[in-house]
Amino acid sequence: MSDPLITFIKERRRSVGLTQKGLADRAGVGLRFVRDLEQGKESLRLDKVNQVLVLFGHRMEPVAFRMEVEDEEG
């Protein structure tokens, strides 16, 4: 299963005809950052992720979810 953020970034970048370098230049981040982002690196700076997302009219923000906790009886 692919990460939704990675899928979103790749699809949007390709749909507007940008290379990774082009996206990096337009977003004001380094090429290495875009590569790391698209490869799913787990530790990325949120401010830089948002610099990329803003080009597509989006941003990362908190989203409520319900965490499932298994009952440990036994």
mmCIF file of the C-alpha atoms, coordinates in Angstrom:
data_MODEL
# 
_entry.id   MODEL 
# 
loop_
_atom_site.group_PDB 
_atom_site.id 
_atom_site.type_symbol 
_atom_site.label_atom_id 
_atom_site.label_alt_id 
_atom_site.label_comp_id 
_atom_site.label_asym_id 
_atom_site.label_entity_id 
_atom_site.label_seq_id 
_atom_site.pdbx_PDB_ins_code 
_atom_site.Cartn_x 
_atom_site.Cartn_y 
_atom_site.Cartn_z 
_atom_site.occupancy 
_atom_site.B_iso_or_equiv 
_atom_site.pdbx_formal_charge 
_atom_site.auth_seq_id 
_atom_site.auth_comp_id 
_atom_site.auth_asym_id 
_atom_site.auth_atom_id 
_atom_site.pdbx_PDB_model_num 
ATOM 1  C CA . MET A 1 1  ? 0.000  0.000   0.000   1.00 0.00 ? 1  MET A CA 1 
ATOM 2  C CA . SER A 1 2  ? 1.404  3.387   -0.988  1.00 0.00 ? 2  SER A CA 1 
ATOM 3  C CA . ASP A 1 3  ? 1.492  6.352   1.353   1.00 0.00 ? 3  ASP A CA 1 
ATOM 4  C CA . PRO A 1 4  ? -1.263 8.855   0.414   1.00 0.00 ? 4  PRO A CA 1 
ATOM 5  C CA . LEU A 1 5  ? 1.114  11.822  0.721   1.00 0.00 ? 5  LEU A CA 1 
ATOM 6  C CA . ILE A 1 6  ? 3.665  10.269  -1.621  1.00 0.00 ? 6  ILE A CA 1 
ATOM 7  C CA . THR A 1 7  ? 0.980  9.347   -4.132  1.00 0.00 ? 7  THR A CA 1 
ATOM 8  C CA . PHE A 1 8  ? -0.510 12.843  -3.964  1.00 0.00 ? 8  PHE A CA 1 
ATOM 9  C CA . ILE A 1 9  ? 2.808  14.624  -4.494  1.00 0.00 ? 9  ILE A CA 1 
ATOM 10 C CA . LYS A 1 10 ? 3.906  12.387  -7.378  1.00 0.00 ? 10 LYS A CA 1 
ATOM 11 C CA . GLU A 1 11 ? 0.557  12.556  -9.154  1.00 0.00 ? 11 GLU A CA 1 
ATOM 12 C CA . ARG A 1 12 ? 0.231  16.315  -8.808  1.00 0.00 ? 12 ARG A CA 1 
ATOM 13 C CA . ARG A 1 13 ? 3.828  16.938  -9.856  1.00 0.00 ? 13 ARG A CA 1 
ATOM 14 C CA . ARG A 1 14 ? 3.423  14.794  -12.950 1.00 0.00 ? 14 ARG A CA 1 
ATOM 15 C CA . SER A 1 15 ? 0.004  16.239  -13.828 1.00 0.00 ? 15 SER A CA 1 
ATOM 16 C CA . VAL A 1 16 ? 1.458  19.741  -14.071 1.00 0.00 ? 16 VAL A CA 1 
ATOM 17 C CA . GLY A 1 17 ? 4.501  18.502  -15.981 1.00 0.00 ? 17 GLY A CA 1 
ATOM 18 C CA . LEU A 1 18 ? 7.159  19.178  -13.362 1.00 0.00 ? 18 LEU A CA 1 
ATOM 19 C CA . THR A 1 19 ? 10.299 17.177  -12.838 1.00 0.00 ? 19 THR A CA 1 
ATOM 20 C CA . GLN A 1 20 ? 11.525 16.618  -9.307  1.00 0.00 ? 20 GLN A CA 1 
ATOM 21 C CA . LYS A 1 21 ? 14.054 19.414  -9.913  1.00 0.00 ? 21 LYS A CA 1 
ATOM 22 C CA . GLY A 1 22 ? 11.324 21.707  -11.215 1.00 0.00 ? 22 GLY A CA 1 
ATOM 23 C CA . LEU A 1 23 ? 9.173  21.049  -8.173  1.00 0.00 ? 23 LEU A CA 1 
ATOM 24 C CA . ALA A 1 24 ? 12.111 21.671  -5.850  1.00 0.00 ? 24 ALA A CA 1 
ATOM 25 C CA . ASP A 1 25 ? 12.879 24.976  -7.576  1.00 0.00 ? 25 ASP A CA 1 
ATOM 26 C CA . ARG A 1 26 ? 9.256  26.174  -7.535  1.00 0.00 ? 26 ARG A CA 1 
ATOM 27 C CA . ALA A 1 27 ? 8.759  25.182  -3.885  1.00 0.00 ? 27 ALA A CA 1 
ATOM 28 C CA . GLY A 1 28 ? 12.065 26.632  -2.710  1.00 0.00 ? 28 GLY A CA 1 
ATOM 29 C CA . VAL A 1 29 ? 13.353 23.334  -1.346  1.00 0.00 ? 29 VAL A CA 1 
ATOM 30 C CA . GLY A 1 30 ? 16.291 21.182  -2.345  1.00 0.00 ? 30 GLY A CA 1 
ATOM 31 C CA . LEU A 1 31 ? 16.126 18.408  -4.926  1.00 0.00 ? 31 LEU A CA 1 
ATOM 32 C CA . ARG A 1 32 ? 17.273 15.935  -2.284  1.00 0.00 ? 32 ARG A CA 1 
ATOM 33 C CA . PHE A 1 33 ? 14.271 16.901  -0.134  1.00 0.00 ? 33 PHE A CA 1 
ATOM 34 C CA . VAL A 1 34 ? 11.831 16.195  -2.992  1.00 0.00 ? 34 VAL A CA 1 
ATOM 35 C CA . ARG A 1 35 ? 13.507 12.860  -3.658  1.00 0.00 ? 35 ARG A CA 1 
ATOM 36 C CA . ASP A 1 36 ? 13.346 11.948  0.041   1.00 0.00 ? 36 ASP A CA 1 
ATOM 37 C CA . LEU A 1 37 ? 9.696  13.003  0.176   1.00 0.00 ? 37 LEU A CA 1 
ATOM 38 C CA . GLU A 1 38 ? 8.731  10.930  -2.868  1.00 0.00 ? 38 GLU A CA 1 
ATOM 39 C CA . GLN A 1 39 ? 10.653 7.921   -1.548  1.00 0.00 ? 39 GLN A CA 1 
ATOM 40 C CA . GLY A 1 40 ? 8.840  8.005   1.785   1.00 0.00 ? 40 GLY A CA 1 
ATOM 41 C CA . LYS A 1 41 ? 11.608 9.112   4.117   1.00 0.00 ? 41 LYS A CA 1 
ATOM 42 C CA . GLU A 1 42 ? 10.085 9.049   7.580   1.00 0.00 ? 42 GLU A CA 1 
ATOM 43 C CA . SER A 1 43 ? 11.776 12.096  9.084   1.00 0.00 ? 43 SER A CA 1 
ATOM 44 C CA . LEU A 1 44 ? 11.055 15.199  7.039   1.00 0.00 ? 44 LEU A CA 1 
ATOM 45 C CA . ARG A 1 45 ? 10.588 18.783  8.136   1.00 0.00 ? 45 ARG A CA 1 
ATOM 46 C CA . LEU A 1 46 ? 6.890  19.631  8.152   1.00 0.00 ? 46 LEU A CA 1 
ATOM 47 C CA . ASP A 1 47 ? 7.514  23.218  7.099   1.00 0.00 ? 47 ASP A CA 1 
ATOM 48 C CA . LYS A 1 48 ? 9.244  21.994  3.942   1.00 0.00 ? 48 LYS A CA 1 
ATOM 49 C CA . VAL A 1 49 ? 6.486  19.466  3.244   1.00 0.00 ? 49 VAL A CA 1 
ATOM 50 C CA . ASN A 1 50 ? 4.047  22.369  3.417   1.00 0.00 ? 50 ASN A CA 1 
ATOM 51 C CA . GLN A 1 51 ? 6.219  24.434  1.055   1.00 0.00 ? 51 GLN A CA 1 
ATOM 52 C CA . VAL A 1 52 ? 5.709  21.695  -1.524  1.00 0.00 ? 52 VAL A CA 1 
ATOM 53 C CA . LEU A 1 53 ? 2.012  21.146  -0.795  1.00 0.00 ? 53 LEU A CA 1 
ATOM 54 C CA . VAL A 1 54 ? 1.149  24.848  -1.021  1.00 0.00 ? 54 VAL A CA 1 
ATOM 55 C CA . LEU A 1 55 ? 1.964  24.727  -4.739  1.00 0.00 ? 55 LEU A CA 1 
ATOM 56 C CA . PHE A 1 56 ? -1.012 22.399  -5.115  1.00 0.00 ? 56 PHE A CA 1 
ATOM 57 C CA . GLY A 1 57 ? -3.314 24.335  -2.791  1.00 0.00 ? 57 GLY A CA 1 
ATOM 58 C CA . HIS A 1 58 ? -2.896 21.987  0.180   1.00 0.00 ? 58 HIS A CA 1 
ATOM 59 C CA . ARG A 1 59 ? -1.119 21.755  3.528   1.00 0.00 ? 59 ARG A CA 1 
ATOM 60 C CA . MET A 1 60 ? -0.550 19.228  6.288   1.00 0.00 ? 60 MET A CA 1 
ATOM 61 C CA . GLU A 1 61 ? -2.665 19.737  9.371   1.00 0.00 ? 61 GLU A CA 1 
ATOM 62 C CA . PRO A 1 62 ? -3.977 17.744  12.323  1.00 0.00 ? 62 PRO A CA 1 
ATOM 63 C CA . VAL A 1 63 ? -6.802 15.370  11.512  1.00 0.00 ? 63 VAL A CA 1 
ATOM 64 C CA . ALA A 1 64 ? -8.890 13.636  14.148  1.00 0.00 ? 64 ALA A CA 1 
ATOM 65 C CA . PHE A 1 65 ? -8.891 9.858   14.157  1.00 0.00 ? 65 PHE A CA 1 
ATOM 66 C CA . ARG A 1 66 ? -9.856 7.127   16.539  1.00 0.00 ? 66 ARG A CA 1 
ATOM 67 C CA . MET A 1 67 ? -6.987 4.991   17.680  1.00 0.00 ? 67 MET A CA 1 
ATOM 68 C CA . GLU A 1 68 ? -7.939 1.348   18.027  1.00 0.00 ? 68 GLU A CA 1 
ATOM 69 C CA . VAL A 1 69 ? -6.681 -0.180  21.258  1.00 0.00 ? 69 VAL A CA 1 
ATOM 70 C CA . GLU A 1 70 ? -6.703 -3.928  21.674  1.00 0.00 ? 70 GLU A CA 1 
ATOM 71 C CA . ASP A 1 71 ? -8.095 -5.242  24.917  1.00 0.00 ? 71 ASP A CA 1 
ATOM 72 C CA . GLU A 1 72 ? -5.330 -7.142  26.746  1.00 0.00 ? 72 GLU A CA 1 
ATOM 73 C CA . GLU A 1 73 ? -7.309 -9.627  28.782  1.00 0.00 ? 73 GLU A CA 1 
ATOM 74 C CA . GLY A 1 74 ? -5.835 -12.932 29.637  1.00 0.00 ? 74 GLY A CA 1 
# 
